[in-house]
Amino acid sequence: MPGKEPGPGTPKQVLKDTKSSKPVKVKQDDGAAHWVDSVFESLNDDERIAQLIMIRAHSNLGADHVRKVTQDIQDNKVGGLIFFQGGPVRQANLTNYYQSISKTPLMIAIDGEWGLGMRLDSVTPLPRQLMLGAMQDSSLAYRYGQVLAMQCKRLGIHVDYAPDMDVNNNPNNPVINDRSFGQDKFQVARMGVQVIKGLQDQNVMAVVKHFPGHGDTDVDSHLDMPVIRKSRQQLDSLELYPFRKAIEAGVQSVMMAHLYIPALDSTPNTPTSISHKAITDFLKGELGYKGIVITDALEMKGIAKFYTGGEEAAQSLLAGNDMMMLPSTASGSVDAIKRAIRRGQISKEEVYERVKKVLLAKYKLGLNKPQVIDVNNLTSDLNAATDSLTRNIAQHAITLLKNDNNLIPFNQLTPGKVAVIAVGADVNNAFLQTVKAIRPDVNSFIFTARQAETQVPQVVERLKRDYQAVIISLHNYGRRPANNFGISSAERLLIQQLQQEMPSATVVFGNPYAIQYFCDAPTIIAAYEDDEITQRTAAAILFGQQVAKGKLPVTVCPNFPYGTGIIQAQTPPAPVVKAELQHVKPETVGMSSQVLQKIDVLANQMIVKGAAPGCEILAMKDGKIVYDKTFGYFDYSKREPVTTSALYDLASVTKICATTISVMRLYDEGKINLDGKLGDYLPWVKGSNKEGLRIRDILLHQAGLVAFIPFYKDVIDAKGVPDTTLFHAYADSTFSVRVAEHMYMRSDYVDTMYRRILDSPLKPQQGYVYSDNDFIFLGEIVEQLTGKKLNRYVRETFYEPLGMANTGFRPRERFQLSQLAPTENEPVFRRQWIRGDVHDPGAAMFGGVAGHAGLFSTAEDLGILMQMLLNGGKYDGKEYIKSETLQLFTAYNSNMSRRGLGFDKPEKDNGKHGEAYPCKSASPLTFGHTGFTGTCIWVDPQSQLVFIFLSNRVCPAGGDNKKLITQHVRENMMEVLYEAMEGKK
């Protein structure tokens, strides 16, 4: 066998620790040169050679393994470690320990192609590269590289052996397959280069692999040496293209594959990883590559069957590799390389040139300074960006391959009963749950991989008998082609029969190559992965809540070649046809246009005096719009003028336009008793002193609750900076509550906020105290009774049927920022300019949906809602709330305040003993509300008037700007409406 080890009688040689007669110089800046030279000079010859060796490390193999790694670090002075399976905290502790005992800082690497979750427990894996290959947006590949890098840096890792730049043009490839971006060399290069940039822009070394291309093999090089019998021209035209582009992009390292490619080197038993022709002559010579060249694992059978005992490392070095990964022995590798030097196969100067090259790489990776990993919040930090990135990838990659009869999207109009059957699932998974949540009338079934073919006819017959269409999902099959991807004959038979015998849509969750068994499907989606986020996204696409954007990155069968993908148009749900509000001249309803012009003067004076940067004012009389004008700008920079399409944060106007109307509807349905107790509706308040509070008192703000709780003050330090254990910059399964841009709160903290309310003081004797907490409770009651989030319930029950397309919570999910009026430039807590997120910090910490705040709308949408109330609960022929309920809720209901049930009203002695509210001429029938951000809506049934004022007076300085209030801007404008009626008498 070539490279056979010397016999046991051969004396072991140790090179003398002498300096080279020809100093080795590496081009670098002065700081780097000094560090590299000083470290190099501190090492003896054995230790210098050992810098080229990377050994295996695990954090799950126990004390014996740790002792072995420790020995290689202390005795053999290896240059670096490659971590594999284990856990993040354990790996961090071991890394800190190993670095502390190493004479030279260790280069820490990981083979984490789809993130650290590929190797470590407790870390969520990212999608594999093949799913990225289905995307048309390469910017997400850059973000993917960034997230890989952020994970690595957080765990003290300097090198990620990613991305895989192999062109997977063999569907039976047992080792690359879905690790590749696909079969198209241009897409592989485009996506791969972006991942490289994402990694290296964060100063984590990217390593492209497996040069010169491992995609067209049917042998696993872990088990044997694959042979690729392609001409040089064929290699140049396909496999080498992505690697050339990676080199042009400045990739810092290239990994050599264990492949036998006669077109590059026909020497028998010479894989490319130890081929001088492939590495030195071709990669470094012809392609001009100057970065670090590293072997694939030398323990793999593709090379280990020919060399062992350290000789594999020597052969690798002789071929031109700079670093040797996972040789069979570290000490044996150093000995074998010294023998090669003595034999004259390579000069000491050339070896030391590579040593300094590796030391320079360490310097550039920051290893010239101590690096200690902080284990506090480590796991949550590693997971901080995984869920949001996975969701984004799923939204761009999931591919609609075929859609016969436009079965997708399913919706409420899809005829007949629909079933969903999860094939291969064992539990009621996220896909089934999401389908059921979107369409509650869908019945779900599970067919496990353990069920037999004999059970298939019974399942098919039942579905055909009882349902008109079926959604089929395939789960939990293998990632590799062997044994039909592990898909049982019963699973295949069931899916194929359902596809043939009834209208069906199939979603394949996993490696898309498995679609080869279902190429006659009438409607089919490739979902690529089988995680919860991908399952939920696929369900949303099925029902038209999102659209498919991906294209197939590989050919799976003649029916579905590379590039197949129906790119759905971004079509919103069919709008509800609404009865348009009519604009009329004021004189047609008995008002004076000339008098109404006074509002223009008041609005312009407001802006000049700095009470608000702009506003929209809408007035209606007898169901018709008589005044609808905008003034000023979104902020004082005067760059964005206010338009009638602007959405404003309504603040406490939410209390009547979302929560109170919902309570009225539930009262109509007999689900709420005004004299019922809070504990009757919210089980979680039982046992607290809030249990016995009457719903009527809560609506009237006289239940004894404190005015508000500044939740945000509990989560900031003395400088106003939020607690990093509670807030992260990116959303994931732990930090899922959006509070502001790049600010997500830990989801379990919401429970702490509810506990704060329950533990807050209760003072029933205090009488009327306006309180946000009252309406937080009421919003929770709506959700408890309807089984829906408040935002969904009001949207489905009121806004959509009324045609209020511009009203809702969390507007950033549906509207461009340019439509959303900004509020405060918040100096503490969120520490940013708030735009499109709710201004109220408490509502923000509830995720932007709360009973007291969070609603956004336009003036015309609010005009529709107020006209419905003015009409006695009816609009365009449909009843939303009973007229007697409206009369009850909008009347005076308290002997200690001016309040209605939920609604604000004029003072009972309005204007007689002080300032008028909401204006001097408002009748006692008037009802409405104001909002902290500078909004109000008022309805006067006696005069058939509606007055809507929307501004962002809190922009930019927050509530300190009280000019809108002290100058009585809203009151004076509303009074003009009454003057305009008088002016026509």
Secondary structure by P-SEA (a helix, b strand, c coil): cccccccccbbbbbcccccccbbbbbbccaaaaaaaaaaaaaccaaaaaaccbbbbbbccccaaaaaaaaaaaacccccbbbbccccaaaaaaaaaaaaaacccccbbbbccccccccccccccccccaaaaaacccaaaaaaaaaaaaaaaaaacccccccccccccccccccccccccccccaaaaaaaaaaaaaaaaaacbbbbbcccccccccccccccbbbbbbccaaaaaaccaaaaaaaaaacccbbbbcccccccccccccccccccccccccccccccccccbbbbccccccccccccccaaaaaaaaaaccccccccccaaaaaaaaaaaaaaccccaaaaaaaaaaaaaaaaaacccbbbbbbccaaaaaaaccaaaaaaaaaacccccccccccccccccccccbbbbbbcccccccaaaaaaaaacccbbbbbbcccccccaaaaaaaaaaacccbbbbbbccccccccccccccaaaaaaaaaaaacccbbbbbccccccccccccccbbbbcccccaaaaaaaaaaaacccccccccccccccccccccccccccccccccccccccccccccccccccccaaaaaaaaaaaaacccccbbbbbbcccccccccccccccccccccccccccccccccccccccaaaaaaaaaacccccccccccccccccccccccccaaaaaaccccccccccccccccccccccccccccccccccccccccccccccccaaaaaaaaaaaccccccccccccaaaaaaaaaaaaaaacccaaaaaaaccccccccccccccccccccccccccccccccccccccccccccaaaaaaccccccccccccaaaaaaaaaaaaacccccccccccaaaaaaaaccccccccccccccccccccccccccccccccccccccccccccccccccccccbbbbbbbccccccccccccccccaaaaaaaaaaaaaaaaac
